[in-house]
């Protein structure tokens, strides 16, 4: 299955599919909206001491799927893939944190080195 193709098949934006800016905006707004729905479950659990139910766990999974859908729209417009974006992210993290996370490395980043690491990623 090609997830991006399947997601595009169900795109509901009224904007012209070839209007890159509008499609990227649609994706960005959707990512924020779905992230907020995911976050709302945690807000209620942490600040209102409500237990997270099985139904809410399922809902959180659904929201992750919705995030993937909006990411697919954005990736299509950017001409990239989930695989490439994932590899780029790991390359950046390996450059930033060669061993494991450290506060020092998070605050003193080699941005040029991170960009070079991401640029060297190939899609398999």
N, C-alpha and C positions, 0 to 999 in steps of 0.2 A: 504494500500500500504506500502510495506517495501522499503523505499527510498534507503537504502544502496544496497539492492539486485538489484533494478532497475538501479541504477547508475553503479554497477559492470557489468551488462548486456551490457552496452554501453561503457565500458572501451576500449580505443583505444591504450593503451600503447603497444609498441612493446616488452617491457620487459616481461619476463615470469611472469604471474600473481602470482606465488608462490615466486617470488624474492622480499622479503619484503623490502630490502633496495632500490631497484630500484622503487618499487611502492610508497614508502614513498617519494622518491626524485621526482617522477613524480607529486605526490600530492603537494609537497612543491613548486615546480616551477610553477605549475598551479595556486596555491593560490596567489603567487606573481604576476603573469601575470594578472589574473582577477582583483585583487585588484588595480593594476595600471590602468586598463581600467576604473574602477569605479572612481578612483581618478582623471583621466584625465578630466572628465566632470567638476569636482569641480575646478580643476586648471584653466580651461578656464573661468569659471564663476567668480572666485575670482580675478585672476590676469589679465585677459583680459577683464573683465567686460562684458562677454557675458551672455545673459539670458540662463537659463536652459529650454530647450524646452520640450514639451510633449514627443517627440521622444527620447530625452536624458533621461528623467525620466524612460521611458520604458526600455531603454538600461541599466540604472543603476539597475533596477529590474532583468533584464536578467543576468547581471554580478553577482548579489547576488545569483541567481540560479546556475551559473557556480561555484561560490565559494562553495556552498553546495555540488555540484557534486565532486569537488576535496576533500572536507572534508570527504565525504562518502568513497572515496578511502582510505584516510588515516585512518579513523575510522575502516574500515574493517581490515586493516593491523595491527592496534593496538588492535583489538579485543574488541572494545567498540561501543557505540551507541550515536546518537545525544542526546537522553534523558539523558544518564549518564553524558555526557560531560556538558550538560546544568545544570544539578543538581550540578555537581562538581563546576562549575563556580559560581553559586549562593551561594553555601556553603562557598567558598573562599571569595566572596565579603561580605557576612554577617559577617564573622570573621574579615575581614579587616575594614569594615565600619559598625559597629553595628547599628548606627542611620542613617547616610547618608554620602556622600562623605565629606572628610575633607583632606586638604593638609597635616596636621600633620600625619594622619593615612596612607596616601599614601607614606609618606617618612619614617615612623617608623613602619615597618611591622613586625608582628609576623609570620615569615615564617614557623616555626615548627607548630604553631597553625593552619595556613592555610592548611598545608599538612595533618594534622590530621583531619581537617574538611572535606577535599576532600576524604580522605580514608574512612570516615564513610558513604559516600553516597551509597545508595542501588539503584539498578535498579528496577523499578516497572514494 
